[in-house]
Amino acid sequence: MRTSVALILSGLIFMFSCVTQKQPGTKTSALKYNPSGFVLHPKFKVFHESNQNTKLYLKLFTDELRFSSANKDRIKQSLIKVNYKITNTIRSKDVIDSAQTVITLKYIEGQTSMVSFFKIKRPPLEEYFIEVNLSDVYSNRKSQSFIRVDNSEENNSQNYISLIKKNLKPVFNEYFKSNDTMLIKYKDQLINKLYVSYYNEIFEPAEKPYVTVNQQTFKLKADSVWTVDVQNNAEFKASKDGLYIIRADSTQLKGIMKVKFKNSYPLISRSSELIETLRYLLRDNEYEKLKSSDNKKLSIDNYWISIAGNSEKAGELIKIWYNRATYSNFYFTSYKEGWKTDRGIIYMVIGPPDDIQHFNDAEKWIYINTKEDKKAEFIFVQQFNSISNNDFTLIRDNKYEPIWSKALRSWRSGIVFNY
């Protein structure tokens, strides 16, 4: 049966309606990875601008905010209540510092996101946590976020910040595009140059959750190294796909990490990418057959129709699968694509969690099946020796093999798996 390639691409448009068929849970912490939930999905960036002060930058998305002109100046604006507290551990009840404020964001036509910041006096601790609770005054959308702050060493990424050259706004993503020009700032104003190391490295997708894997070690050899002049605003721009680490001390691994994928990233639209993400569902011979196909787009269409039974049902599967892959890129990108990470593989195959518990160095994802009165838990541990602050590794276990097999049978039968 010949099918249109548009069947694939149309599935990538409805980003907020088709991430999952399961109704989102009621806990704010779980909805942070579910874009269909009625919550805010802020992004944060920590920058130690001095030994005394830290700036916490906040990015909010315009389509999640409610704007009103009901004020004396008749200006269309959004009001965001900010309530934060600082503790030495996530679960500690001993508050080191706290504050409340209201941020006013004026509506600008065509602007998709808005950025603000507030300053925090640095406590004398190597590590602490900021719990930030946001609330949209007009819509009552909320969010709860936990941000780890690292004061332990001079070369960690929070001592650097990258700014978009054309507007000097902070860059919140670790990935960038070839037409992006950034300015890199470092806390120490006496530094006159920064070192840029480029690694042309391709990282493999995550293994099944019950398969034991060796821990990733970063003993990479740079393909090229150059410097940028801090006195000349430390301008950074690159066109090659790969990993870039920018640092003040060339003898240290850590610094600020930037990674470049295809310019369409985090969207997945190329036929090669559409096939790659199917590795989690396909048998080895099926995967190799798709990769070697002369007409890859047609072969992908036909694969989904073969498991779904018809084009309409295949279209729904495509929307959900590739939206999950795209949101994995959005949420979980580290030194590799988000869909390739341990959190990415679970998010795509099992779905967004019903609840999330946060710990100092880990996230516990909880899936709840009320019909069968059972639950499944996945624990992801943050890798502090990694070059990325967003690198979390699953604690793998043989107990996951039954749920994994059940999930694959469901997908391969044309049914979206929800625990």
C-alpha positions as semicolon CSV with decimal commas, in nm:
position;residue;x (nm);y (nm);z (nm)
1;M;0,000;0,000;0,000
2;R;0,144;0,338;-0,100
3;T;0,108;0,608;0,163
4;S;0,194;0,976;0,173
5;V;0,502;1,096;0,355
6;A;0,280;1,373;0,494
7;L;0,141;1,110;0,729
8;I;0,473;1,119;0,912
9;L;0,530;1,491;0,915
10;S;0,173;1,584;1,010
11;G;0,221;1,395;1,334
12;L;0,481;1,645;1,450
13;I;0,249;1,948;1,443
14;F;0,016;1,876;1,732
15;M;0,283;1,902;1,996
16;F;0,069;1,974;2,301
17;S;-0,225;1,745;2,235
18;C;-0,067;1,412;2,160
19;V;0,223;1,346;2,393
20;T;0,029;1,080;2,577
21;Q;-0,319;0,938;2,589
22;K;-0,305;0,898;2,964
23;Q;-0,462;1,170;3,175
24;P;-0,192;1,367;3,359
25;G;-0,152;1,322;3,733
26;T;-0,240;1,593;3,978
27;K;0,106;1,650;4,125
28;T;0,292;1,949;3,989
29;S;0,627;1,767;3,996
30;A;0,502;1,505;3,751
31;L;0,349;1,754;3,513
32;K;0,687;1,921;3,454
33;Y;0,747;1,655;3,185
34;N;0,392;1,658;3,053
35;P;0,332;1,959;2,824
36;S;-0,042;1,889;2,810
37;G;-0,074;1,952;3,183
38;F;-0,221;2,282;3,307
39;V;0,103;2,401;3,467
40;L;0,389;2,633;3,386
41;H;0,703;2,479;3,236
42;P;0,977;2,727;3,330
43;K;1,345;2,698;3,248
44;F;1,618;2,817;3,484
45;K;1,981;2,916;3,449
46;V;2,218;2,974;3,742
47;F;2,508;3,219;3,706
48;H;2,751;3,307;3,984
49;E;2,827;3,664;3,880
50;S;3,053;3,716;4,183
51;N;3,163;3,545;4,505
52;Q;2,877;3,722;4,683
53;N;2,584;3,707;4,440
54;T;2,416;3,454;4,215
55;K;2,169;3,538;3,942
56;L;1,884;3,294;3,883
57;Y;1,745;3,351;3,534
58;L;1,390;3,243;3,460
59;K;1,234;3,171;3,120
60;L;0,858;3,136;3,075
61;F;0,667;3,049;2,758
62;T;0,414;3,304;2,638
63;D;0,148;3,051;2,534
64;E;0,135;2,923;2,894
65;L;0,077;3,269;3,044
66;R;-0,245;3,466;3,076
67;F;-0,223;3,837;3,000
68;S;-0,462;4,104;3,120
69;S;-0,506;4,479;3,064
70;A;-0,696;4,521;3,390
71;N;-0,451;4,770;3,541
72;K;-0,438;5,149;3,570
73;D;-0,210;5,186;3,265
74;R;-0,419;4,947;3,052
75;I;-0,100;4,759;2,961
76;K;-0,138;4,396;2,857
77;Q;0,074;4,207;3,104
78;S;0,115;3,888;3,305
79;L;0,183;3,874;3,679
80;I;0,390;3,585;3,816
81;K;0,419;3,525;4,188
82;V;0,762;3,390;4,280
83;N;0,823;3,218;4,611
84;Y;1,163;3,061;4,669
85;K;1,350;2,910;4,958
86;I;1,706;2,788;4,997
87;T;1,792;2,468;5,184
88;N;2,106;2,258;5,209
89;T;1,916;1,949;5,088
90;I;1,595;1,909;4,887
91;R;1,402;1,753;5,173
92;S;1,540;1,970;5,453
93;K;1,293;2,172;5,658
94;D;1,567;2,409;5,774
95;V;1,538;2,715;5,549
96;I;1,860;2,913;5,498
97;D;1,690;3,198;5,314
98;S;1,360;3,270;5,144
99;A;1,182;3,548;4,959
100;Q;0,865;3,635;4,771
101;T;0,821;3,869;4,480
102;V;0,593;3,939;4,184
103;I;0,735;3,961;3,832
104;T;0,552;4,174;3,575
105;L;0,590;4,056;3,215
106;K;0,462;4,293;2,947
107;Y;0,308;4,133;2,640
108;I;0,507;4,174;2,318
109;E;0,344;4,067;1,992
110;G;0,520;3,768;1,834
111;Q;0,738;3,692;2,136
112;T;0,726;3,322;2,226
113;S;0,907;3,341;2,559
114;M;0,995;3,591;2,831
115;V;1,301;3,614;3,051
116;S;1,347;3,762;3,396
117;F;1,589;3,711;3,685
118;F;1,639;3,769;4,053
119;K;1,955;3,790;4,261
120;I;2,037;3,562;4,550
121;K;2,301;3,622;4,815
122;R;2,530;3,319;4,807
123;P;2,532;3,119;5,133
124;P;2,872;2,979;5,244
125;L;2,797;2,626;5,124
126;E;2,954;2,412;4,854
127;E;2,609;2,295;4,749
128;Y;2,254;2,401;4,819
129;F;1,909;2,382;4,661
130;I;1,659;2,646;4,557
131;E;1,295;2,545;4,557
132;V;1,106;2,784;4,330
133;N;0,727;2,795;4,328
134;L;0,566;3,001;4,054
135;S;0,202;3,100;4,013
136;D;0,034;3,289;3,730
137;V;-0,192;3,539;3,908
138;Y;-0,451;3,550;3,627
139;S;-0,475;3,180;3,534
140;N;-0,357;3,011;3,856
141;R;-0,116;2,792;3,657
142;K;0,164;2,685;3,887
143;S;0,500;2,512;3,888
144;Q;0,741;2,373;4,142
145;S;1,110;2,342;4,056
146;F;1,423;2,232;4,241
147;I;1,752;2,384;4,128
148;R;2,086;2,249;4,248
149;V;2,345;2,523;4,302
150;D;2,712;2,425;4,291
151;N;2,972;2,642;4,465
152;S;3,230;2,366;4,494
153;E;3,476;2,460;4,219
154;E;3,569;2,758;4,006
155;N;3,537;2,579;3,673
156;N;3,187;2,436;3,701
157;S;2,929;2,545;3,446
158;Q;2,742;2,779;3,683
159;N;3,039;3,017;3,678
160;Y;2,974;3,069;3,306
161;I;2,681;3,201;3,110
162;S;2,613;3,222;2,737
163;L;2,416;3,515;2,597
164;I;2,247;3,555;2,261
165;K;2,453;3,820;2,085
166;K;2,165;4,006;1,920
167;N;1,964;4,065;2,241
168;L;2,200;3,965;2,528
169;K;1,941;3,726;2,673
170;P;2,075;3,411;2,841
171;V;2,079;3,082;2,651
172;F;1,884;2,821;2,847
173;N;1,947;2,520;2,623
174;E;2,275;2,333;2,598
175;Y;2,214;2,280;2,226
176;F;2,246;2,549;1,960
177;K;2,205;2,600;1,584
178;S;2,465;2,695;1,322
179;N;2,329;3,050;1,285
180;D;2,343;3,117;1,662
181;T;2,610;3,359;1,779
182;M;2,670;3,363;2,154
183;L;2,878;3,564;2,397
184;I;3,037;3,360;2,676
185;K;3,084;3,526;3,014
186;Y;3,293;3,390;3,300
187;K;3,271;3,496;3,665
188;D;3,637;3,594;3,692
189;Q;3,668;3,925;3,508
190;L;4,051;3,899;3,513
191;I;4,051;3,605;3,271
192;N;4,148;3,730;2,924
193;K;4,072;3,420;2,716
194;L;3,864;3,104;2,717
195;Y;3,955;2,770;2,561
196;V;3,714;2,596;2,324
197;S;3,753;2,220;2,268
198;Y;3,559;2,050;1,990
199;Y;3,474;1,678;1,993
200;N;3,332;1,510;1,684
201;E;3,171;1,233;1,886
202;I;2,854;1,032;1,822
203;F;2,699;0,874;2,131
204;E;2,486;0,561;2,123
205;P;2,119;0,546;2,231
206;A;2,030;0,410;2,574
207;E;2,008;0,037;2,633
208;K;1,699;-0,143;2,760
209;P;1,635;-0,070;3,129
210;Y;1,716;-0,426;3,239
211;V;2,049;-0,442;3,054
212;T;2,359;-0,359;3,261
213;V;2,590;-0,109;3,091
214;N;2,931;0,034;3,168
215;Q;2,929;0,384;3,315
216;Q;3,008;0,655;3,058
217;T;3,356;0,797;3,108
218;F;3,466;1,121;2,947
219;K;3,819;1,059;2,829
220;L;3,760;1,214;2,493
221;K;4,036;1,355;2,278
222;A;3,956;1,693;2,130
223;D;3,948;1,712;1,750
224;S;4,042;2,078;1,767
225;V;4,110;2,348;2,027
226;W;4,109;2,728;1,996
227;T;4,066;3,032;2,216
228;V;3,819;3,318;2,227
229;D;3,913;3,663;2,351
230;V;3,721;3,768;2,661
231;Q;3,810;4,132;2,600
232;N;3,634;4,096;2,263
233;N;3,314;3,969;2,433
234;A;3,423;3,602;2,395
235;E;3,210;3,550;2,086
236;F;3,128;3,185;2,007
237;K;2,979;3,048;1,686
238;A;3,022;2,707;1,525
239;S;2,879;2,519;1,229
240;K;2,997;2,160;1,283
241;D;2,774;1,909;1,457
242;G;2,934;1,783;1,777
243;L;3,028;1,864;2,133
244;Y;3,196;2,187;2,248
245;I;3,340;2,256;2,594
246;I;3,438;2,613;2,679
247;R;3,653;2,669;2,988
248;A;3,887;2,912;3,156
249;D;4,131;2,640;3,263
250;S;4,247;2,421;2,974
251;T;4,372;2,151;3,215
252;Q;4,021;2,085;3,352
253;L;3,739;1,890;3,187
254;K;3,455;2,099;3,324
255;G;3,337;2,428;3,187
256;I;3,027;2,529;2,995
257;M;2,907;2,268;2,748
258;K;2,744;2,338;2,414
259;V;2,632;2,076;2,166
260;K;2,516;2,108;1,806
261;F;2,288;1,861;1,632
262;K;2,092;1,913;1,311
263;N;1,943;2,261;1,274
264;S;1,590;2,119;1,304
265;Y;1,668;1,994;1,658
266;P;1,483;1,934;1,891
267;L;1,227;1,844;1,622
268;I;1,268;1,506;1,456
269;S;1,186;1,530;1,087
270;R;1,461;1,374;0,873
271;S;1,392;1,018;0,761
272;S;1,721;0,899;0,914
273;E;1,617;1,044;1,253
274;L;1,267;0,898;1,226
275;I;1,423;0,554;1,176
276;E;1,683;0,598;1,450
277;T;1,424;0,662;1,721
278;L;1,248;0,340;1,619
279;R;1,546;0,140;1,745
280;Y;1,366;0,105;2,077
281;L;1,072;-0,076;1,912
282;L;1,230;-0,267;1,623
283;R;1,409;-0,598;1,609
284;D;1,764;-0,578;1,474
285;N;1,673;-0,716;1,130
286;E;1,376;-0,476;1,102
287;Y;1,595;-0,182;1,194
288;E;1,864;-0,272;0,940
289;K;1,601;-0,322;0,670
290;L;1,457;0,027;0,731
291;K;1,803;0,183;0,734
292;S;1,894;0,029;0,398
293;S;1,560;0,104;0,231
294;D;1,578;0,301;-0,097
295;N;1,265;0,496;-0,005
296;K;1,298;0,547;0,368
297;K;0,998;0,776;0,415
298;L;0,768;0,529;0,241
299;S;0,913;0,239;0,440
300;I;0,854;0,426;0,768
301;D;0,494;0,500;0,672
302;N;0,436;0,139;0,578
303;Y;0,589;0,011;0,901
304;W;0,348;0,215;1,114
305;I;0,051;0,113;0,900
306;S;0,154;-0,253;0,925
307;I;0,137;-0,248;1,307
308;A;-0,163;-0,012;1,331
309;G;-0,383;-0,175;1,065
310;N;-0,486;0,144;0,884
311;S;-0,361;0,494;0,801
312;E;-0,580;0,677;1,052
313;K;-0,463;0,472;1,349
314;A;-0,106;0,486;1,223
315;G;-0,128;0,865;1,220
316;E;-0,222;0,868;1,589
317;L;0,068;0,638;1,678
318;I;0,308;0,856;1,480
319;K;0,194;1,173;1,656
320;I;0,243;1,024;2,000
321;W;0,573;0,842;1,932
322;Y;0,752;1,130;1,762
323;N;0,610;1,391;1,997
324;R;0,749;1,189;2,287
325;A;1,084;1,176;2,107
326;T;1,078;1,553;2,046
327;Y;0,990;1,632;2,406
328;S;1,264;1,396;2,521
329;N;1,501;1,619;2,326
330;F;1,347;1,928;2,482
331;Y;1,364;1,802;2,842
332;F;1,659;1,562;2,858
333;T;1,931;1,680;2,619
334;S;2,277;1,644;2,773
335;Y;2,593;1,574;2,575
336;K;2,371;1,364;2,349
337;E;2,020;1,390;2,209
338;G;1,748;1,369;2,472
339;W;1,580;1,069;2,308
340;K;1,908;0,875;2,342
341;T;1,929;0,924;2,719
342;D;1,806;0,691;2,994
343;R;1,521;0,925;3,080
344;G;1,443;0,960;2,710
345;I;1,399;0,588;2,644
346;I;1,166;0,546;2,943
347;Y;0,967;0,859;2,852
348;M;0,918;0,740;2,494
349;V;0,833;0,375;2,554
350;I;0,661;0,384;2,896
351;G;0,529;0,742;2,879
352;P;0,540;1,049;3,108
353;P;0,543;0,949;3,478
354;D;0,241;0,989;3,704
355;D;0,455;1,134;3,981
356;I;0,815;1,241;4,037
357;Q;1,003;1,246;4,366
358;H;1,311;1,467;4,383
359;F;1,626;1,392;4,580
360;N;1,960;1,573;4,607
361;D;2,116;1,364;4,334
362;A;1,826;1,175;4,175
363;E;1,473;1,167;4,035
364;K;1,232;0,882;4,104
365;W;0,967;0,837;3,835
366;I;0,653;0,663;3,955
367;Y;0,393;0,500;3,728
368;I;0,061;0,405;3,884
369;N;-0,189;0,149;3,753
370;T;-0,504;0,204;3,958
371;K;-0,699;-0,071;3,779
372;E;-0,450;-0,340;3,878
373;D;-0,344;-0,164;4,202
374;K;0,028;-0,168;4,123
375;K;0,307;0,072;4,042
376;A;0,649;0,083;3,880
377;E;0,940;0,302;3,983
378;F;1,249;0,413;3,790
379;I;1,535;0,594;3,967
380;F;1,766;0,821;3,767
381;V;2,086;0,937;3,937
382;Q;2,254;1,263;3,839
383;Q;2,612;1,220;3,721
384;F;2,813;1,496;3,888
385;N;3,136;1,394;3,714
386;S;2,969;1,448;3,378
387;I;3,027;1,738;3,141
388;S;2,651;1,805;3,148
389;N;2,432;1,911;3,441
390;N;2,142;1,729;3,276
391;D;2,302;1,384;3,270
392;F;2,096;1,129;3,466
393;T;2,161;0,754;3,462
394;L;1,899;0,487;3,530
395;I;1,963;0,237;3,807
396;R;1,910;-0,071;3,591
397;D;1,749;-0,389;3,717
398;N;1,627;-0,724;3,583
399;K;1,286;-0,648;3,736
400;Y;1,217;-0,412;3,445
401;E;1,222;-0,687;3,183
402;P;0,851;-0,785;3,220
403;I;0,722;-0,426;3,194
404;W;0,957;-0,360;2,902
405;S;0,836;-0,668;2,714
406;K;0,475;-0,572;2,781
407;A;0,536;-0,220;2,653
408;L;0,698;-0,345;2,331
409;R;0,416;-0,592;2,266
410;S;0,167;-0,308;2,308
411;W;0,344;-0,071;2,068
412;R;0,407;-0,347;1,813
413;S;0,037;-0,433;1,828
414;G;-0,055;-0,078;1,736
415;I;-0,152;0,030;2,089
416;V;0,017;0,318;2,273
417;F;0,157;0,178;2,596
418;N;0,052;0,339;2,921
419;Y;0,139;0,162;3,243
